[in-house]
Amino acid sequence: MQIGFVGLGNMGGPMARRLIEAGHDLVVFDTHRPAVERLVALGAQAASAPREVADRADTVLASLPTPAVSLEVAIGDSGVIAGARVARYVDLSTIGATTAVQIHDRLAQRNIAALDSPVSGGVRGAERGALAVMVSGPHAEFDIVEPALETLGRPFYVGDKPGSAQTMKLANNILAANVLAATAEVVVMGVKAGLDPAVMIDVLNAGSGATSASRDKFPRAILPRTFDYGFATGLMVKDVRLYLEQARALGVPVEIADTVGRIWEAAAQEQGPDADFTTVIKPFEKAAGVVVRPGAT
Ligand code: NAD
């Protein structure tokens, strides 16, 4: 299998590196030249557009920032769809079910199989090959790419219906968005009341209040005030909006997601979309007049 990789950012960079280290010859493209150069230094070949990647590879993977960019890369004029060699396209980005279906349908017209394959586990998971890799699309195509996906983490076949893996990913991310915002709100309350946030996190993690935020995001990026977890607030807002869009289209309740969505929208307004998503605690701190810093009480 000749693999191509488009989008070499926080997630795509380490995923592409792992594929090279597993012995794959990679053809890569990113609009950000330094990202390409990092991979070329590891042995990848550079291409000049997604189309050229798809001219040279039979299997093209992508990890891109927005649904609009995924559409452009997959089915745009210089997109994967115009490539001569490509047989399958695997989108590792979070783009929502509607866009995944759109890409699937257009590529099908050119006999290119599409697998939507969003991932969870953050930059650390990407670096260590420890991602949850959700996949939907034709099972025969999943069988072909499964060994490569195992280099990235643990593949989960969600179903053959295009977009199903996106639905699963949005369910995961809305919960991650909920618990990070909720944990931030609660820890700010504790600090205002005089508790040490480091002690709070230790107790939560030993008790029934533990969340993925208290286990991972607080110790790594919030308590040390480094705010460098590696996921942009703008990307979280994108995922929350995609979840709300899909849930509203289904006519299901969105009371919690709606409230949490407003918190993320406000955080992106205040900190900017490029700020790390762990800065979501800052508006809570500002409103309470405290800073969540161990030993500061
Ligand atoms: P990122 O912004 O770090 O990387 C995106 C890359 O795409 C950048 O290198 C950018 O230059 C490149 N790019 C933009 N437009 C392009 C184009 N037209 N052609 C080629 N390359 C282009 O984003 P990321 O954090 O790596 O996230 C990528 C996807 O993975 C998103 O859908 C995100 O929601 C999802 N995701 C991210 C994380 C995380 O923790 N960062 C975790 C799980 C899923």
Residues whose N, C-alpha, C, O or C-beta is under 5 A from the ligand:
A	BS01	NAD	G7 L8 G9 N10 M11 G12 F29 D30 T31 H32 A35 S63 L64 P65 V69 L92 S93 T94 V119 S120 G121 G122 V123 G230 F231 L235
